Amino acid sequence: MFKNYFRIAARILARNKLYTLINVLGLALGVCGCIVIWLVGSFEMSFDRFHPDGDRIYRVVGNNQGVTIPPMPEAMRKQIPGLGAVTAVYDLDESSKVKVPIAGKPGKVYEPHMEGQEDWITGIALADQNWPKVFPYHWLAGNPAVALMQPFSVVLTERAVKHYFGNMAPIDIIGRELIYDDSLHVRVTGVVRDWAEHSDQAFTDLISFATIDVSFLKKKRHLDDWVMHMGMGKWFWPSCYVKLDRGIATAQIEVQMDRIMALQVKSNPEHPFHWALQPLADIHFNNEYSDNRHKANLPTLYALTGIALFILILAVVNFVNLSTAQSLQRAKEIGVRKVLGSGRRGLVVQFLVETGVLTAVAVVAAGLLVWPVIRSFQDYVPNGVVFDPLAPGNIVFLAGIWFAVTMLAGFYPARVLAGYQPVQTLKGSASVKGGEKWWLRRSLIVFQFTISLVFIILTLVIGNQIRFMLNTDYGFKTDAVVTVAGQWNDTTGKIKVLEQKFSQIPGIAHLVREEDPPAGWGRTTMQITYKGKAIVNVGSTMEFADERYVPFYGMRLVAGRNIRNTDSLAEFVINETAAKQLGFAGPAAAVGQLLYVNDKPYPIVGVVADFHEGSFRETVQPATIGNRPREENMLGIRLASAGKGADNVKATLDAMGKIYKEIFPKESFHPYFMDDLIREMYNEEQKTASLVRVAMGLAIFISCMGLFGLSLFTAERRAGEIGIRKVLGATTADIAVMLNRQFIRLVLLALVMASPVAWILVHRWLQDFAYRVPVDWWVFVLAGLGAIGLAVATVSYQSIRAAMASPVKSLKAE
């Protein structure tokens, strides 16, 4: 019997090629979106879920930092009971190079990102001997008890061994030498198996922590320094992980950490420092703490899931609409089947089989679309997401989505079609049944266009906000400005040599030495103090640069003068916000006053107009500009690009790169355009805009396909009426307007329903920005006009075709 069902289903689908194509395409797009979101979601949710006792592993965090003070791990081991294990790890510079000597020869040098091996990204870290106790490995060679105990030792994962040494046996790797950054010579003391699951702690090279105290690393990482030098950057602080004994509450550990900190460092009463324990499973999703790890954005993941489900629901709605629109064509078939003995249950099964076959084709088509979709959206899909249709989890998911879509899309049409009475269908009066359900089809079309209009409005508002953020004056000039970094912590004065060489390049107009550009990268933050009638402490960003900084970026002095060229930090220029928060009546009142930093007084010599150091998500912060040459290891470069083409700019950059490699042969030349740095600050917003545009396009496409099906149904149902109107003198235009009018009303109703929903969504999204565009009325009008235009364009073909048909045929059938 089922074989017969499948045979009939294949014939029906083949006979109605247009309906089959529309349904398969719509369902395939919806199912493909669900598959991709499933892959991304299951990938992100898999991070660090496999560690033994993972529920007892925590990361030590404090004041929005995912790292800790260098001495804290050792202090915790000695002073806090209830800690099963405490371990610390330093991420090394991600640009570190690795050399593998062979028989006394220099050997091959491995870059972090090697040409032809794009999947190779090193994960080099300094870890103490407790690391394997917190994060256990399967050891292939070496003794886990002592492998990370001695200085100049390194433990490698299988992946690193294969990369450096090929197919050598793990035991043969023990004792081999590796050289990091041409200076750090270590020997392999252990080889461990790669973790089978995903982890944010997936280091490939683990160098012993003991190496720090007996190597040049001690100059960069002071293990006994309790003072938090914010300017040093988070990569000079370790990450600390603890495994708690069973039954130990995190709160009691956090209290003791705060006590340890209070004994070592005097806390600012206005900004107290608080330590906390972050669950291991929370690290991958929590953006509250800054670190250099990949983060999954749960709200974005939820939004993508919602979008995928909406697209699938729209496709299911299409199927219902098109299936019921076909009811007139299949009414007599149903009547004949019932006369010949088919029961209602058998007919329902037959129609569900047809839906199941069509859905199966759509699922297969969706599976074929997954790979190109992942490649097309590689900026949005995390590295490591792959689609294996034969994986057990994916098979279960595909089977589940096939069953769900089959039941959602097929059950109602099957009940409607199987419910036709044979007497009515054979007499040709089955259209009554369809007329009774006309309200449902109208509701489904309104629902589809409501979703489409929400996406259209979101697209318009998000686009306006992004254009506003990228084109608004930031308080400084960004045109043709390039930033080039020298060697970090260089004390040899090479940056001045680079500046002098660059100044001789014809394509360069102006130069400035700086620690950072005004926006685009991390900020150095310090506390500034004004001791007037009352002592006022303010957290301020620090812009260390020479005297050319203010004029170079076109900042506007509103009081006083610019800083002067000095050999060390001697005076400050502050911005208007800093002057206001310090309590001055106006910018002029701040000039000549003393500003204290680390209890040292510095005169305020000028005040500049506010400028945006961060994105428009945050308000303008207090900023302080001073000249401290030892911190100024970057160059701001304004290219003489006026009236010149791209070839001239490229020639200038090439000349800069050549000189740069002569002075810093071990560094990579990476010029950053200021406009690009600002654009990168809004990377997430631009990704959101792109995804919403894609969702809008899919929603409109599927909705228009549904509208096309409904217009076809309407033309069939009203064929007799159209014939009578034509006989009575109605023109083609009159009939087309008559048929279009009802659909325009549906779109207008959808606009009324979509507007409050869209307003709530865009209002909530805009709340994340301190500076935002207003949501103007014209956005809703433009969205409505666009939707009406699309609806008219979709329906007009069928309306004109019906209006131009000969009335003789339709009236003869009546």
WOSULQUI-V474943 format. One record per backbone hydrogen bond with DSSP energy under -1.0 kcal/mol. NH is the residue of the N-H (numbers start at 0). CO is the residue of the C=O. E is the energy in kcal/mol with one decimal. If there is no record, write none. Layout:
nh	co	e
NH	CO	E
NH	CO	E
This chain:
nh	co	e
4	0	-2.0
5	1	-2.5
6	2	-2.0
7	3	-2.6
8	4	-2.5
9	5	-2.4
10	6	-1.8
11	7	-2.7
12	8	-2.6
13	9	-2.1
14	10	-2.2
15	11	-1.8
19	15	-2.5
20	16	-2.6
21	17	-2.5
22	18	-2.7
23	19	-2.8
24	20	-2.6
25	21	-2.4
26	22	-2.8
27	23	-2.7
28	24	-2.1
29	25	-2.0
30	26	-3.1
31	27	-2.6
32	28	-2.0
33	29	-1.8
34	30	-2.4
35	31	-2.5
36	32	-2.2
37	33	-2.3
38	34	-2.6
39	35	-2.7
40	36	-3.1
41	37	-2.8
42	38	-2.0
43	39	-2.7
44	40	-2.5
46	43	-1.2
47	197	-2.5
48	45	-1.3
53	50	-1.7
55	52	-2.1
56	53	-1.1
57	241	-2.7
58	277	-2.9
59	239	-3.0
60	275	-2.6
61	64	-1.9
62	273	-1.0
64	61	-1.2
65	289	-2.2
67	237	-3.1
71	68	-1.8
74	70	-2.0
75	71	-2.5
76	72	-1.9
77	73	-1.7
78	74	-2.2
79	75	-1.9
83	242	-2.0
84	242	-1.3
86	240	-2.8
88	238	-2.3
89	125	-2.4
91	123	-2.5
95	92	-2.0
97	109	-2.3
98	178	-3.1
99	107	-2.3
101	104	-1.2
104	101	-2.3
109	97	-3.9
116	113	-2.2
119	116	-2.2
124	204	-2.6
125	89	-2.5
126	206	-2.7
127	87	-1.5
130	127	-1.8
133	129	-1.5
134	130	-2.9
139	190	-2.7
140	190	-1.7
145	142	-1.3
146	142	-2.0
148	145	-1.8
153	186	-1.7
154	205	-2.6
155	189	-2.4
156	203	-1.8
157	191	-1.3
160	156	-2.5
161	157	-2.7
162	158	-1.7
163	159	-2.8
164	160	-3.3
165	161	-1.2
171	168	-1.2
172	169	-1.2
174	187	-2.9
175	172	-2.5
177	185	-2.5
178	98	-2.6
179	183	-2.6
180	96	-2.6
182	179	-1.8
183	179	-2.4
185	177	-2.7
186	151	-2.2
187	175	-2.5
188	153	-2.6
190	140	-2.4
191	155	-2.5
192	137	-2.7
202	200	-2.4
203	122	-1.5
204	122	-1.9
205	154	-2.8
206	124	-3.2
207	152	-2.6
208	126	-1.9
210	207	-1.7
211	208	-1.7
214	211	-1.3
217	214	-1.7
218	215	-1.4
220	216	-2.1
222	220	-1.0
224	221	-1.6
228	226	-1.1
229	227	-1.2
231	228	-2.0
232	229	-1.2
235	232	-1.6
236	233	-1.8
238	88	-3.1
240	86	-2.7
241	57	-2.6
242	84	-2.5
243	55	-2.4
244	81	-2.6
247	244	-1.6
253	249	-2.4
254	250	-2.0
255	251	-1.3
256	252	-2.1
257	253	-2.3
258	254	-1.8
259	255	-2.2
260	256	-2.3
261	257	-2.5
262	258	-1.5
264	260	-2.9
275	60	-2.8
277	58	-3.2
279	56	-2.0
281	278	-1.4
282	279	-1.2
284	281	-1.1
285	281	-1.7
289	63	-2.5
295	283	-3.2
300	296	-2.6
301	297	-3.0
302	298	-2.5
303	299	-2.8
304	300	-2.2
305	301	-2.5
306	302	-2.6
307	303	-2.7
308	304	-2.4
309	305	-2.5
310	306	-2.6
311	307	-2.2
312	308	-2.8
313	309	-2.7
314	310	-2.0
315	311	-2.4
316	312	-2.8
317	313	-2.2
318	314	-2.0
319	315	-2.3
320	316	-2.7
321	317	-3.1
322	318	-2.7
323	319	-2.4
324	320	-2.0
325	321	-1.1
326	323	-1.3
329	325	-1.5
333	329	-2.1
334	330	-2.2
335	331	-2.8
336	332	-2.2
337	333	-2.4
338	334	-2.3
339	335	-2.1
340	337	-1.3
341	336	-2.8
346	342	-2.0
347	343	-2.4
348	344	-2.4
349	345	-2.3
350	346	-2.5
351	347	-2.4
352	348	-2.5
353	349	-2.1
354	350	-2.3
355	351	-3.0
356	352	-2.8
357	353	-2.4
358	354	-3.0
359	355	-2.5
360	356	-2.1
361	357	-2.2
362	358	-2.8
363	359	-2.3
364	360	-2.6
365	361	-2.7
366	362	-2.5
367	363	-1.9
368	364	-1.4
369	365	-1.2
372	368	-2.2
373	369	-2.7
374	370	-2.2
375	371	-2.5
376	372	-1.9
377	374	-1.1
379	376	-1.6
380	376	-1.6
384	381	-1.6
390	387	-2.0
394	390	-2.5
395	391	-2.4
396	392	-2.1
397	393	-2.8
398	394	-2.6
399	395	-2.5
400	396	-2.7
401	397	-2.4
402	398	-2.4
403	399	-2.6
404	400	-2.6
405	401	-2.3
406	402	-2.4
407	403	-2.8
408	404	-2.9
409	405	-2.1
410	406	-1.8
413	409	-2.1
414	410	-2.2
415	411	-2.5
416	412	-2.9
417	413	-2.5
419	416	-1.2
424	420	-2.5
425	421	-2.4
426	422	-1.3
428	423	-2.9
431	428	-1.4
433	429	-1.2
434	430	-2.4
435	431	-2.0
437	434	-1.3
440	436	-1.7
441	437	-2.3
442	438	-2.3
443	439	-2.5
444	440	-2.1
445	441	-2.6
446	442	-2.6
447	443	-2.5
448	444	-2.5
449	445	-2.0
450	446	-2.1
451	447	-2.2
452	448	-2.5
453	449	-2.1
454	450	-2.0
455	451	-2.2
456	452	-2.7
457	453	-2.5
458	454	-2.5
459	455	-2.2
460	456	-2.5
461	457	-2.8
462	458	-2.2
463	459	-2.0
464	460	-2.4
465	461	-2.4
466	462	-2.4
467	463	-2.2
468	464	-2.3
469	465	-2.3
470	466	-1.9
471	467	-1.4
476	552	-2.9
480	477	-1.6
481	636	-3.3
482	671	-3.0
483	634	-2.3
485	632	-3.1
489	486	-1.6
496	492	-1.2
497	493	-2.8
498	494	-2.2
499	495	-2.3
500	496	-2.4
501	497	-2.8
502	498	-2.1
503	500	-1.2
504	501	-2.0
507	504	-1.7
508	637	-2.8
509	637	-1.3
511	635	-1.6
513	633	-2.3
514	543	-2.3
525	539	-2.8
527	537	-3.1
528	595	-2.1
529	535	-2.3
531	529	-1.0
531	533	-1.5
535	529	-2.5
537	527	-2.8
539	525	-3.1
540	621	-2.3
541	523	-3.0
542	623	-3.3
544	625	-2.4
545	512	-2.1
548	545	-1.8
551	547	-2.7
552	548	-2.0
554	549	-2.3
557	606	-2.8
558	606	-1.4
560	604	-3.0
571	602	-2.5
572	624	-2.4
573	605	-2.1
574	622	-1.7
575	607	-1.2
578	574	-2.1
579	575	-2.3
580	576	-2.6
581	577	-2.1
582	579	-1.1
583	578	-2.1
589	586	-1.1
591	603	-3.6
592	589	-1.9
594	601	-3.4
595	528	-3.2
596	599	-2.3
599	596	-1.5
601	594	-2.2
603	592	-2.8
604	571	-2.8
606	558	-2.7
607	573	-2.4
608	555	-2.9
611	473	-2.5
617	614	-1.3
623	540	-2.1
624	572	-3.5
625	542	-2.0
630	627	-2.4
631	628	-1.3
632	630	-1.4
633	513	-1.8
634	483	-2.7
635	511	-3.2
636	481	-3.1
637	509	-2.5
638	479	-2.9
639	506	-3.1
640	638	-1.9
643	640	-2.4
648	644	-1.5
649	645	-2.6
650	646	-2.2
651	647	-2.1
652	648	-2.5
653	649	-2.5
654	650	-2.0
655	651	-2.2
656	652	-2.5
657	653	-2.0
658	654	-1.9
659	655	-2.6
660	656	-2.1
661	657	-1.1
662	658	-1.6
663	659	-3.4
666	663	-1.4
671	482	-2.5
673	480	-3.0
676	672	-2.1
677	673	-2.1
678	674	-2.2
679	675	-2.3
681	678	-1.2
682	679	-1.6
685	681	-2.4
686	682	-2.2
687	683	-2.5
688	684	-2.5
689	685	-2.2
690	686	-2.6
691	687	-2.6
692	688	-2.2
693	689	-2.3
694	690	-2.7
695	691	-2.7
696	692	-2.6
697	693	-2.5
698	694	-2.8
699	695	-2.8
700	696	-2.5
701	697	-2.8
702	698	-2.5
703	699	-2.7
704	700	-1.9
705	701	-2.2
706	702	-2.5
707	703	-2.4
708	704	-2.1
709	705	-2.3
710	706	-2.7
711	707	-1.9
712	708	-2.2
713	709	-2.7
714	710	-2.5
715	711	-2.0
716	712	-2.7
717	713	-2.4
718	715	-1.1
721	717	-2.7
722	718	-2.2
723	719	-2.2
724	720	-2.5
725	721	-2.2
726	722	-2.1
727	723	-2.0
728	725	-1.4
729	724	-2.8
734	730	-2.1
735	731	-2.5
736	732	-2.6
737	733	-2.2
738	734	-2.4
739	735	-2.2
740	736	-2.2
743	739	-2.2
744	740	-2.0
745	741	-1.6
746	742	-2.1
747	743	-2.5
748	744	-2.4
749	745	-2.2
750	746	-2.2
751	747	-2.1
752	748	-1.9
753	749	-2.7
754	750	-2.3
757	753	-3.2
758	754	-2.6
759	755	-2.2
760	756	-2.2
761	757	-2.8
762	758	-2.4
763	759	-2.2
764	760	-2.2
765	761	-2.6
767	764	-1.3
768	765	-2.0
769	615	-1.4
770	615	-1.9
775	773	-1.1
778	775	-1.1
780	776	-1.7
781	777	-3.0
782	778	-2.1
783	779	-2.4
784	780	-2.8
785	781	-2.4
786	782	-2.4
787	783	-2.6
788	784	-2.5
789	785	-2.2
790	786	-2.5
791	787	-2.9
792	788	-2.3
793	789	-2.1
794	790	-2.7
795	791	-2.5
798	794	-2.7
799	795	-3.2
800	796	-2.1
801	797	-2.3
802	798	-2.5
803	799	-1.9
810	806	-2.5
811	807	-2.1
812	808	-1.8
813	809	-1.7
